[in-house]
Structure formats: structure tokens, C-alpha cells
């Protein structure tokens, strides 16, 4: 699991409103480097524990997949931007 710190946001949990401060990218799948799109599953979580508060899947458009290189920075930036989160 890859985890990066985000500016804390308030989210609902089983115990009430909590502060989440991590974005986790869990799995990249169905991606193609031949002008296709892809998907990434994510969670919004606590940086210092294994507690996940929100989970989902984001479609990654082909123009982002085509720019994906040796590291995952463009994927991190796209997911954070789509979720309106600020990476720290």
C-alpha cells in the first residue's frame, strides 16, 4: 500500500467526525498504454494507523495514462486533484 500525507480533512467514521490525513493508492488496474484508460482504488485514511475512513475507485483517463512514466507522481496528483485533496 502506498500512502501520502494530505492536508487534514474532516470525515465521518463509526465514532463520529475525525480528521483524516492520508491518501492511500491501493491498486492500479485495467490500464493500457495504447490510448486506453485505467482505474485506481484509493482510501482516505489516518497516516499513523491502518484505519481507512473512505474508499473508492477513480477512473484515470487515457491522457493521464499516456503521461505515466517511471514514477507514479502523475497518478498521485490526478487522484488528489480529483478528490479535491492537497498533498503535503
Protein Blocks (a to p, Z undefined) as FASTA:
>chain_A
ZZddddddddddfkbccddfbdcdfbdchiafehpacddddddddfkbcbdfbdcddddd
fklmmmpcfblklmmmmmmmmnopacZZ
